[in-house]
Amino acid sequence: MPVPGPLRKLAREARNVAMAATPTHLHLRERLVAVFTASVVLDIVAAVAIYFLERGRAPNGIQTFGDALFWTSAQLLTVSSQMPNPVTTGGKIVDIFLELWAITAVTAVAGSFGAFFHRRGMERDKIEHAR
């Protein structure tokens, strides 16, 4: 079964981003890597903080570092998950910071894709006008 044209173009663009085929592709890759790296580091640091702040406190369910890492990852990846909220003041502050980061990361990635599409359109226009 042949791959439809739009999917082929999407796959080509994704490959070009991974390979940094043009300055525009490199720019997007750098931004995505930066947001991803910062998010992973934040996830681990917040998990350590939540583990020490919340372990042993009922009813939050955080008893191990794995529980804390799962909780922080869920907070970064979901909006208003069904998991219990922190009970300590420090835990609540970490939770708010995680939610703020998640919103910031999503908007940064969305803005990066918007800039990417704009710059790719300009590159394509230059190529077409040169013909």
C-alpha positions, 0 to 999 in steps of 0.5 A: 500500500503506497504512502499518501503524499501528505504523510510522505511530506510529513515524514520527509520534514521530520527526517529533515528536522532530525538531520538539521537539513536547513537552518530552519530545521536546525532551529526547530530541532534545537528548540525541541531538544531544549524544551525536552531536556529541561522538562526531563531535568525538571521532572527528576528534580521535582520527583526528588523534592516531592518524594522528600516532601510527601512520602508517608503523608496520607492520602497522597499515595507517594511512598517511593521515589517511583511513585514520586516520579510517576506523579511528577511525570503525570503532572507534566503530561496532563492537565488536572489528573485524577491523582491525589494532590500534595498535602504539604505546602512545599508539595503544593508549591512544586505542583504549581511550578510543574503546572506552570512549566507544562503550560510554558513548554506547550506554548513554547513548542507551539510557537516553535512550530508556528515559526518553523512553518512560517520560515519553511513557507518563506524558504519555499517561496524563495525557491519558487521565485528563483525558478 
